[in-house]
Amino acid sequence: ILLGVGNGIEPADGEVVLLNPETQELNVEYYDYETGAFQEISLWLDDYTQFENVKNLSGIAIGDTVNVEYFIEDGRNVVRRIVVEKDEGEYAPPPEDLIEPQ
């Protein structure tokens, strides 16, 4: 079951500033409108994380802009969905299961 925003899911939009493929962790810097300052959040990926515009964490680079939906479990911010923003002209290939054989 995929939880929706409002059911413990929190959004975060910002720039990737740290990646650790070994621990499946990334840090995102975002603007906090409540404090009026930039904040950094640590996020963890798991087997249920859904990716958009990339296949997995290896497709994400420091400096990428991401939109994340996460929830807190055992003191960790666990990502349910991560969307890597692509430039208007940049091509994002479709998922492999949607490509028809030639």
Beta strands, then each sheet from edge to edge (+ up, - down):
strand 1: 10-20
strand 2: 25-32
strand 3: 37-44
strand 4: 50-52
strand 5: 65-73
strand 6: 76-84
sheet 1: 3+ 2- 1+ 5- 6+ 4+
end
